[in-house]
Amino acid sequence: MRTLSKALTVILLLGAASPVAAAVQKAPAPGGAAGLTTGVTGDVRCLLTMGALASNKANQQAATLGVYFFEGRITARAPTLDLTAALKTEVARMGPADLQSEAQRCGSLVRQAAQALQAAQASFSGPVSTPGAAPATPAPTPAPVPKTPTPTPK
């Protein structure tokens, strides 16, 4: 759980401390790509963007988590999608300016999800139980039933 919290902190800080993120913050909004930034297509673009950001050591951990985040969204939204074909289609459409604007848009989505997860984690006041695990205090055992003597025939 400690590693997850550390990773979430890195995600929340994505953008504030890295040179790539500073460039992303200054990037102009995409011109005609508005229709490509929603739904599964938008998630495919985010997956590509997070993969590209992961190549920079400063962003590697947070961007790698972003890759898994968007891969999960894509799988949930379109379980039969040919991901290889979708990635090839979108990488052909994206240019350097798109990468910068997508990094800003996608990073925001990952940060929102990380903040929601951190809020959920913070709401736990005690240890989390695992489904199927034995309860912390055992249930009381029933008292033995006294045997009644069976009458013997005379």
N, C-alpha and C positions, 0 to 999 in steps of 0.2 A: 504494500500500500504506500510505503514511503517513496518508492521509485515512481509510482503513478503521480503522487503529489508533486514531486520534483519535475516530472515531465510536463504536468499541467502548468506549473509555474513558468517553465521555459516557453510553452505555447503562449501564455498570457503576455510574456515579454517579447515575443516574436515581433520584430518591427522596431522596438524601442532601442535596441543596442547594436543592431547590425548594419553594415554599410549597404547591403542589398535592400533592407527594409527602408532605409533612409531614401534611397532612390525610388522605391515603390511609393512612398508617401508623396513624392513630388511628381509622380507620373500623371500624365493627363488621362482622362477617362477615355475608354475606347469609343471610336466613332460609330461604326455600324455593327458592332457585335452584340447589341442589346439582346437580340433573340437567341444568341448562342450562350448566354450566361444563366439560363434557367434550366430547371429539370435535369434530366440525365446528361444532356449535352454540357450543361454548365458544370456538372460534377466531373465529367470526363476532362474538361479543360482544367478544373482545379487539381485533379489527379496528376495531370501532366505538369502543371505549375509547381505543385509541391515536390514532385520528382526532380524538377530542375533546381529548385531551391535547396533540396537536400544535398546537392553536389557542393554547396558552400559550407565549409566546416562550422561557421558561425551559426548557421540555421539548421544544421543537419538533424539534430534530435527532434526539434519541433516540426520540421518539414516532413520527416519520416512518419511521425505520428499523423500528420495531415494526409499523407499518402494512404495510410490505413483507414483513416476516417472517411475519406472520399471513396475508397474502394468499397467500404461497407455500405455507404449510401447508395452507390451504384448497384451493388448486388441486391440490396433491399428493394430498390425501385424497379430494377429491370433484371431479374434473375436469369433471363435467357439471352441477354445482350452479348454479342460477340465483342468482348472488350478489346481484343487486338485490333479488330477492324475499326472500332470507334476511336481508339487512340490514334491510329494511323490517319483517319479522316481529320481529326481535330488538330493534330500536330502539323498537318499540311496547311491548315487555315490560320495558324497562329504565327505572329511575328514578334519581334522584341518588345514593341509597345504593348501588345496584347499580354505578354508574359508579365510585364510590370503591373498593368491594371488588374489582371487576374490575380496576381499575388496579393494585392490589396483587398479585393473582393473575397477571395477564398480564405485568406488569413483571418478576416473578420468572422467568417462562418466558423472556423476552427476555434477562434477565441471565444465566441459565444457558447459553443458546445462545451469548451473547457470550463468556462465560468459556471455553467449550469451544473456540470459534474462536480466542481469544487463546492458549490452551494449544497448539493445533495450530500457530499461527503461530510461537510461541516454540520449537517443536521443530525448526524448520528451521535448519540451521547454515550454509547457504550460499544462493546465489541459486537461485531456483526456475526450472526449465526449462519452456519452453512446449512442449506436444505439437506435433510436426512441425517444431520449430526445428532448425537445423543444430547438430551437436554442437560443443562448445567446442574440441576438438582434432580436426582432420581425420583421417580414416582414412588409413593409409599407402597410397600408390598402388603397384600391382603393378609389378614390374620388367618392362621390355619384353622380349618373347620374341625372341631372335636369329633372324634369317632364315637358313634353311639354303639354300645355293645349289641350285637345281634342276639336275639333270644334263641336259646338252644331248645330244641324240641325235647319234650319229656317222654 
